[in-house]
Amino acid sequence: MKNLSEILQSVNNNTLLLFDEIGSGTEPNEGAALAISLLEEFYLKGCITVATTHYGEIKRFSEMHSDFMNAAMQFNQETLEPLFKLLIGQSGDSNALWISRKVNIPENVLNRAEDYMRNKDYRLESLHEGKIRRPKATVEKVENPIDYQKGDRVKLLDQDDFGIVFKEKDEYRNVTVFYQNQMIEVNEKRLVLELKAAELYPEGYDLDTLFIDYKTRKLNHDIDKFNRLVPI
């Protein structure tokens, strides 16, 4: 487009222009329309223009305009070899269907393509139900699921640190863990068991005291001590 822009600014009625596949490289309808407009502009500037194209719209424009003329190069349809013969005054076929037939594209595909060339009444067929590939239902498996219990010491993989289980996993497999004086929910996949509570604390140990900070424990201890010294 940059080259075409520069050409447009410098041509006159003494200019010969040669274009190969003008308007290609973009959406075909838009490319053909732009190419036709450019060819018209070069014509109006008095240029002699030779342009090759596969776009049918450009060929039709040339057929309709009295000062434009189509031409086509012949080739042997059996061997697909060029004959190096220029036919003036007629449009050439791109022979896409012919070549496709020669290389054994299925006939039903070619017949459908020919129908679509004549009209745009696409069939819009749906795939047979039996041929639809559906994803297989998968059940997520948890290898060796751990039954986390209150008081278990666990490693939090995201924090690379340790915490204490406060509440067993819920229906979503999230475990409530006491970490840095706060309760956080962690999916069991993000936990690694370090030690079970039974290995850490003696039988009958009050696990609730694990989740009370030092100041609160000291305050409760002082209150209990005061209550024992001063009858209420």
C-alpha positions as CSV (number, residue, x, y, z in Angstrom):
1,M,0.0,0.0,0.0
2,K,2.9,2.3,0.7
3,N,4.3,1.7,-2.7
4,L,0.9,2.2,-4.4
5,S,0.5,5.5,-2.5
6,E,3.8,6.7,-3.7
7,I,3.0,5.6,-7.3
8,L,-0.3,7.4,-7.2
9,Q,1.5,10.7,-6.5
10,S,4.0,10.4,-9.3
11,V,2.2,8.9,-12.3
12,N,1.0,10.8,-15.4
13,N,-0.3,10.0,-18.9
14,N,3.2,8.7,-19.9
15,T,3.4,6.1,-17.2
16,L,3.3,2.3,-17.8
17,L,2.3,0.4,-14.7
18,L,2.7,-3.4,-14.1
19,F,0.9,-5.0,-11.1
20,D,1.1,-8.6,-10.1
21,E,-2.0,-9.9,-8.2
22,I,-3.2,-6.4,-7.3
23,G,-5.4,-6.3,-4.2
24,S,-4.3,-9.6,-2.9
25,G,-3.0,-10.3,0.7
26,T,-6.2,-9.2,2.4
27,E,-9.9,-10.0,2.7
28,P,-10.9,-10.8,-0.9
29,N,-14.0,-8.6,-1.2
30,E,-12.2,-5.6,0.3
31,G,-9.0,-6.3,-1.7
32,A,-11.0,-6.5,-5.0
33,A,-12.9,-3.3,-4.3
34,L,-9.7,-1.5,-3.4
35,A,-8.0,-2.9,-6.5
36,I,-10.8,-1.7,-8.8
37,S,-10.7,1.8,-7.3
38,L,-7.0,2.0,-7.8
39,L,-7.2,0.8,-11.4
40,E,-9.9,3.4,-12.1
41,E,-7.7,6.1,-10.6
42,F,-4.7,5.1,-12.7
43,Y,-6.9,5.1,-15.7
44,L,-8.2,8.6,-15.0
45,K,-4.6,9.8,-14.7
46,G,-4.0,8.5,-18.2
47,C,-1.7,5.6,-17.3
48,I,-1.3,2.4,-19.3
49,T,-1.8,-0.4,-16.7
50,V,-1.3,-4.1,-16.9
51,A,-2.5,-6.0,-13.8
52,T,-2.8,-9.7,-13.1
53,T,-5.5,-11.0,-10.7
54,H,-7.5,-14.1,-9.7
55,Y,-10.4,-11.9,-8.4
56,G,-13.6,-12.4,-10.3
57,E,-14.8,-8.9,-9.4
58,I,-11.9,-7.3,-11.1
59,K,-12.4,-9.4,-14.2
60,R,-16.1,-8.4,-14.3
61,F,-15.2,-4.7,-13.9
62,S,-12.8,-5.0,-16.9
63,E,-15.5,-6.6,-19.0
64,M,-18.0,-3.8,-18.1
65,H,-15.6,-0.9,-18.8
66,S,-15.2,0.0,-22.4
67,D,-11.5,1.1,-22.0
68,F,-10.4,-2.0,-20.1
69,M,-9.7,-5.4,-21.6
70,N,-9.2,-8.8,-20.2
71,A,-6.6,-11.3,-21.3
72,A,-5.7,-14.8,-20.2
73,M,-2.8,-17.2,-20.5
74,Q,-3.6,-20.6,-21.8
75,F,-2.3,-23.8,-20.2
76,N,-2.7,-27.5,-20.8
77,Q,-5.5,-28.7,-18.5
78,E,-4.4,-32.3,-18.7
79,T,-0.7,-31.8,-17.8
80,L,-1.2,-28.5,-16.0
81,E,1.7,-27.1,-18.0
82,P,1.6,-23.5,-19.4
83,L,1.3,-23.0,-23.2
84,F,2.7,-19.5,-23.2
85,K,-0.2,-18.3,-25.3
86,L,-1.9,-15.0,-24.5
87,L,-5.6,-14.8,-25.4
88,I,-6.7,-11.2,-25.7
89,G,-10.3,-10.2,-25.0
90,Q,-11.4,-13.0,-22.7
91,S,-11.1,-13.8,-19.0
92,G,-9.1,-16.7,-17.8
93,D,-10.3,-19.2,-15.2
94,S,-8.2,-19.8,-12.1
95,N,-9.0,-23.5,-12.6
96,A,-9.0,-24.2,-8.9
97,L,-11.7,-26.8,-9.3
98,W,-10.1,-28.5,-12.3
99,I,-6.7,-28.8,-10.5
100,S,-8.4,-30.0,-7.3
101,R,-10.1,-32.7,-9.4
102,K,-6.8,-33.7,-10.9
103,V,-5.3,-34.3,-7.5
104,N,-8.3,-36.4,-6.4
105,I,-10.2,-34.0,-4.1
106,P,-13.5,-35.9,-3.5
107,E,-16.2,-35.2,-6.1
108,N,-18.8,-34.4,-3.5
109,V,-16.6,-31.6,-2.2
110,L,-16.1,-30.2,-5.7
111,N,-19.8,-30.4,-6.5
112,R,-20.6,-28.5,-3.4
113,A,-18.0,-25.8,-4.2
114,E,-19.5,-25.4,-7.7
115,D,-22.9,-24.9,-6.1
116,Y,-21.5,-22.2,-3.8
117,M,-19.9,-20.5,-6.8
118,R,-23.3,-20.0,-8.4
119,N,-25.2,-19.0,-5.2
120,K,-24.5,-18.5,-1.6
121,D,-27.2,-20.9,-0.3
122,Y,-24.9,-22.7,2.0
123,R,-26.1,-26.0,3.3
124,L,-25.1,-25.4,6.9
125,E,-25.2,-29.1,7.6
126,S,-24.8,-30.3,11.2
127,L,-22.4,-33.1,12.2
128,H,-24.0,-36.4,12.9
129,E,-24.6,-36.9,16.6
130,G,-22.5,-40.1,16.5
131,K,-19.5,-38.4,15.2
132,I,-19.3,-35.6,17.8
133,R,-16.3,-36.0,19.9
134,R,-17.2,-35.3,23.5
135,P,-14.8,-34.9,26.4
136,K,-14.7,-37.8,28.7
137,A,-16.0,-37.2,32.2
138,T,-13.2,-37.3,34.6
139,V,-13.3,-37.7,38.4
140,E,-10.6,-35.9,40.2
141,K,-8.7,-38.2,42.4
142,V,-6.8,-37.3,45.5
143,E,-3.9,-39.6,46.0
144,N,-3.6,-40.9,49.6
145,P,-6.0,-38.3,51.0
146,I,-5.0,-37.3,54.5
147,D,-7.6,-36.9,57.3
148,Y,-6.3,-33.7,58.9
149,Q,-7.2,-33.3,62.5
150,K,-7.3,-30.4,64.9
151,G,-3.8,-29.8,66.3
152,D,-1.9,-31.4,63.4
153,R,1.3,-29.5,62.4
154,V,1.3,-28.9,58.6
155,K,3.5,-27.2,56.1
156,L,1.8,-24.5,54.0
157,L,3.4,-24.9,50.5
158,D,2.5,-21.3,49.3
159,Q,4.0,-19.7,52.4
160,D,6.8,-22.3,52.8
161,D,6.1,-22.2,56.5
162,F,4.2,-24.1,59.2
163,G,0.9,-23.8,60.9
164,I,-1.6,-25.8,63.1
165,V,-4.8,-27.3,61.9
166,F,-7.8,-25.7,63.6
167,K,-10.7,-27.2,61.7
168,E,-10.9,-30.3,59.6
169,K,-11.4,-30.0,55.8
170,D,-14.9,-29.0,54.5
171,E,-16.9,-30.2,51.5
172,Y,-14.5,-28.2,49.2
173,R,-11.5,-29.9,50.8
174,N,-10.3,-26.7,52.4
175,V,-8.6,-26.9,55.8
176,T,-8.7,-24.1,58.4
177,V,-5.2,-23.5,59.6
178,F,-3.9,-21.3,62.4
179,Y,-1.0,-19.4,60.9
180,Q,0.7,-16.2,62.3
181,N,-2.2,-15.6,64.8
182,Q,-4.9,-15.8,62.2
183,M,-7.2,-18.4,60.7
184,I,-6.8,-19.1,56.9
185,E,-8.4,-21.6,54.6
186,V,-6.0,-23.7,52.6
187,N,-6.9,-26.4,50.1
188,E,-5.5,-29.8,51.2
189,K,-3.4,-29.9,48.0
190,R,-1.4,-27.0,49.3
191,L,-0.6,-28.7,52.6
192,V,1.9,-31.3,53.7
193,L,1.4,-33.1,57.0
194,E,4.5,-32.8,59.3
195,L,3.3,-34.3,62.6
196,K,0.0,-35.6,63.8
197,A,-1.5,-34.0,67.0
198,A,-1.3,-37.3,68.8
199,E,2.5,-37.3,68.3
200,L,2.8,-33.7,69.5
201,Y,0.7,-33.5,72.6
202,P,-0.1,-35.8,75.5
203,E,-3.5,-37.5,75.8
204,G,-6.1,-35.2,77.2
205,Y,-4.2,-32.0,76.2
206,D,-6.5,-29.0,75.7
207,L,-5.9,-28.3,72.0
208,D,-7.9,-25.1,72.1
209,T,-5.0,-23.4,74.0
210,L,-2.9,-23.8,70.8
211,F,-5.0,-21.1,69.1
212,I,-4.8,-18.5,71.9
213,D,-2.0,-16.1,71.8
214,Y,0.5,-15.7,74.7
215,K,-1.0,-12.6,76.2
216,T,-4.5,-14.1,76.2
217,R,-3.3,-17.3,77.8
218,K,-1.4,-15.3,80.5
219,L,-4.4,-13.1,81.2
220,N,-6.6,-16.2,81.6
221,H,-4.0,-17.8,83.8
222,D,-3.8,-14.7,86.0
223,I,-7.6,-14.5,86.2
224,D,-7.8,-18.2,87.3
225,K,-5.0,-17.6,89.9
226,F,-6.9,-14.5,91.2
227,N,-10.1,-16.5,91.5
228,R,-8.4,-19.2,93.5
229,L,-6.9,-16.6,95.9
230,V,-10.0,-14.4,96.3
231,P,-13.3,-16.3,96.7
232,I,-16.2,-14.6,94.9
